[in-house]
Amino acid sequence: MGRTVPSSRMAIEPEIERLMKMIEYIHEPEVKRALKEIVEAYADIAPVFRAVPPYDKTYAILLAGLLRTMKRLEVIEQKLDIKG
């Protein structure tokens, strides 16, 4: 019998749990907040990875964080353009 590929959720959840455990040990509030936001950002893009599984679980989480950061940057740029 052939082996089945684990779902992206099954593959990524242990990594998210590991990162959340790391957050408990970080003392700098800015770093703690940033890592927590990266992990939470994964929920925004998780449906995409269910359709197209990522080749690497860490890649999926970091890409989610990067995309959220880009969205926030666009909002800031728009606000600056309005005020500027």
KAQUIGI-V969828 format. One record per residue. RES is the residue in one letter. SS is DSSP state (hx for helix, st for strand, lp for the rest). Layout:
BEGIN
<<RES,SS> <RES,SS>>
END
This chain:
BEGIN
<<M,lp> <G,lp> <R,lp> <T,lp> <V,lp> <P,lp> <S,lp> <S,hx> <R,hx> <M,hx> <A,hx> <I,hx> <E,hx> <P,hx> <E,hx> <I,hx> <E,hx> <R,hx> <L,hx> <M,hx> <K,hx> <M,hx> <I,hx> <E,hx> <Y,hx> <I,lp> <H,lp> <E,lp> <P,hx> <E,hx> <V,hx> <K,hx> <R,hx> <A,hx> <L,hx> <K,hx> <E,hx> <I,hx> <V,hx> <E,hx> <A,hx> <Y,hx> <A,hx> <D,hx> <I,hx> <A,hx> <P,hx> <V,hx> <F,hx> <R,hx> <A,hx> <V,lp> <P,lp> <P,lp> <Y,lp> <D,lp> <K,hx> <T,hx> <Y,hx> <A,hx> <I,hx> <L,hx> <L,hx> <A,hx> <G,hx> <L,hx> <L,hx> <R,hx> <T,hx> <M,hx> <K,hx> <R,hx> <L,hx> <E,hx> <V,hx> <I,hx> <E,hx> <Q,hx> <K,hx> <L,hx> <D,hx> <I,hx> <K,hx> <G,lp>>
END
